[in-house]
Amino acid sequence: MGSNTLTTQTIALTEWGIKNSKINYQLTPSELQQRSVKDYGGKETDNGTLAVHTGEFTGRSPKDRFIVKDEVTADKVWWGKINIPFASDKFDALLDKVTSYLDGKELFVRDAYACAHDDYRLNLRVINEYPWSNMFAHNMFLRPEQEELADFSPEWTVINAPGFMADPAVDGTRQHNFAILNFSRNIALIGGTGYTGEIKKGIFSALNFILPVYKNTLPMHCSANVGKDGNTAIFFGLSGTGKTTLSTDPDRALIGDDEHGWTANNEVFNFEGGCYAKVINLDPKGEPEIHNAIKPGAILENVIFNEDKSVDFADTSITQNTRVSYPIYHIDNIKKPSVGKNPKNIFFLTADAFGVLPPISKLTPGQAAYHFISGYTAKVAGTEAGVNEPQPSFSACFGAPFMPLHPTEYAEMLSKKMKENGVTVWLVNTGWTGGPYGVGHRMKLKYTRAMIAAALDGTLEEANKDNYHVHSMFGVAQPRTCPNVPTEVLSPRKSWNNDKGYYETAERLRQFFMDNFKQFEEFASEETLAGGPPKKL
């Protein structure tokens, strides 16, 4: 892995106008941790794990993410509220200001790469103002071997300056922070925010353009694992739906937890070299693999300590988006290399706080395309006193903030691959049952795991065959029985014990789906349109 190998190599950054900086190149995680604690506000937990506060921003800032609009991107990117155009001349001027700001500072530089498949490898150089940001890059990207560094040639550069504050009136940004992609110069420029997720999502967004446009490969915001029989499974889902938890399975080898490509040759490969898991209410019994990965070499973000320096995972006083970054080798059961064969099952994960969707249901190709483009989950309000109503959240392709192309382009690629390879797609509700948020309760993890296991080994299909119940409000095929899951759990209506309340809430959610999809109707195929909720009941 080359993870702790000290290199005596040095590099220059004169091409960026950085001539007066002390450059720390390819430091080991332990060296970066020591510097973070000594000089950059880092602390260590009771077991020696680094913990940092990312400052003003504890999550991404989607309204401050831009793509340079030029001859490469003008006719290909789906411009709008998600992909916000940025002028080339403004970018060049801002880049000069950022590199001038960095010149003379002590910097931390790392060469790494994205994409575990050799045919798709993208060499990266990451230039960081802070050592813990550089340690994050070590964890999250793939690590070259020592001998590869001698003639390493970066194809993309990440320039990360959390302490630089833009002047919106002069620089063309919305406010002082920004994350900008330039596909002509192959640069991800990040400033004004210490949130490390901007680094990894910048390269993910770049690959979401590069792979489909130039490599005929589908990029996916998903996790993936593989069984002992070589059976690959993919898990799509937005934050908080269980993507990392459900793919980190002691009985299946982890390919990766967040970002993957699906090649024309039907291989699935990880973009990354690590995992970035949410740790809010982390349960050592329910998620032992993630809990055990929190050890020296990992980075905890925005967590609160107990008096004994242990972490209080229930404390969200800084943010609900508390996270841990760790290299993938902190997980015992991983696929090496991080590449799997053609998947046979795909799971769309949603945390439905309305409590309406079945805990698992089987989708037709049209329904799969519809739900993929919709990218539904629900957010629990709770941030305002007295507000307990769930809020629907739709993010196309389960990752709209990172998708430069129109969502239907990714959906068509997915649909084509599903049909060609006979893939079964399942919609899995990891959210509420027995009623909506505030009335019902969260689906038990052990039941979700049992349903996924039954789908993977074929017993779910075998037990139901032609006996699926067609959900009256959404038209999906709802199994009537599943090994190791009580029958009443499989029917959301029955779990409510309140038919009137159930159907009224289901109708509200159905309407949310249809209203959201109006923006895609003119681009979607007839099959996809037919995959939505039945319009007449």
Sequence and secondary structure as in RCSB ss.txt:
>XXXX:A:sequence
MGSNTLTTQTIALTEWGIKNSKINYQLTPSELQQRSVKDYGGKETDNGTLAVHTGEFTGRSPKDRFIVKDEVTAD
KVWWGKINIPFASDKFDALLDKVTSYLDGKELFVRDAYACAHDDYRLNLRVINEYPWSNMFAHNMFLRPEQEELA
DFSPEWTVINAPGFMADPAVDGTRQHNFAILNFSRNIALIGGTGYTGEIKKGIFSALNFILPVYKNTLPMHCSAN
VGKDGNTAIFFGLSGTGKTTLSTDPDRALIGDDEHGWTANNEVFNFEGGCYAKVINLDPKGEPEIHNAIKPGAIL
ENVIFNEDKSVDFADTSITQNTRVSYPIYHIDNIKKPSVGKNPKNIFFLTADAFGVLPPISKLTPGQAAYHFISG
YTAKVAGTEAGVNEPQPSFSACFGAPFMPLHPTEYAEMLSKKMKENGVTVWLVNTGWTGGPYGVGHRMKLKYTRA
MIAAALDGTLEEANKDNYHVHSMFGVAQPRTCPNVPTEVLSPRKSWNNDKGYYETAERLRQFFMDNFKQFEEFAS
EETLAGGPPKKL
>XXXX:A:secstr
  TT        BGGGTB S  EEES  HHHHHHHHHHHS  EE TTS EEE  TT SS  GGGEEEE STTTTT
TS BTTTBEEE HHHHHHHHHHHHHHHTTS EEEEEEEE SSGGG EEEEEEESSHHHHHHHHHHSB   GGGST
T   SEEEEEETT    HHHH  SSS EEEEETTTTEEEEES   THHHHHHHHHHHHHHHHHHS  EEEEEEEE
E TT  EEEEEE TTSSHHHHH  TTSEEEESSEEEE TTSEEEES SEEEEE TT  TTTSHHHHHH STT EE
ES EE TTS EETT  SS S  EEEEEGGGSSSB SSSEEE EEEEEEEE  TTS S SEEEE HHHHHHHHHH 
EEEEE  SSTT   EEEEE GGG GGG  S HHHHHHHHHHHHHHHT EEEEEE SEESSSTTTSEE  HHHHHH
HHHHHHHTHHHHHHTT  EE TTT  EE S BTTB GGGG HHHHHT HHHHHHHHHHHHHHHHHHHTTTTTTS 
HHHHHTS  S  
